């Protein structure tokens, strides 16, 4: 069974997809071992859907737990 963990990245390059990715914005990634082997990340982009993008376009970041919840669920803490 694959363990799902929240991972967050900051977009450092959006030259090819400016409508799909905002420069310097935090995005959530989804686990995808095959994509990782190919040098890609599965990222939930501005469309709300997940797509593959080159991993080199992003920087992995750590967020405080409360911020991670807020970003992951989009509605803040309750």
N, C-alpha and C positions, 0 to 999 in steps of 0.2 A: 504494500500500500504506500503510495507516494504522499509524503507529508507536505502540506501546503503551508508556506510561510509568506508573510507579507514582505516584499522587497520593494524598495523605492529607489528611483533614479532621477537625476536631473538631466534634462535635455541640453546638450552642449552643441548640437548641430541639427538644424532643420532645413538646410538649403534645398533639399530635394522635395520636401513635403511641408511647406510653410502653413498650409491650411490644416494639416493633421497634427503637427507638433509645434508647441510654443517654446521658443528658446528660453532657457533657464527655468522652465516650469517643472514641478515634481510630478512624476508619473509612477503608477503602480505597475509592476511586472507580474506576469503569471508564469508558473513553472512550465518549462518546455525543454526537456533534455535534448531532444533532436535539434532544436533551434540553437541551443547553447553550443553544441558540437560544431555547428556551422558558423559560429561567431555572431549569432543574432540574439535578440531579446524579444520576447512576446510582451508588448506594451499595450495597455489600454489607452488609446489616443483620444483626440478631441471629438471623434465621432461617437465615443462611448463603447466602441468595439475594440477587440484586441487584434493587433497585426504584428508581423515580424519587422523589426528594424535592425540595422547594424548595431551591435553592442558598443562599438567605438563612438557612437553618437551620444552616449550617456555616461554619467558618472554615478556609481552606486553610492547611496548615502544611508546613514543611520538616523532615525528620527526618535525623539522621546516617545514613550508609549502613548501618551495622550494625543500627541500630534499624529502619530501613526493611525490611531483609531479615527480621528477626525478626517484625515486624508482618505483613508480606505473606505469609509462609509459616507463621506460627504455631508454629514449633517451635524457634526460636532458631538460633544459628549452630552449624555442625558443623565 
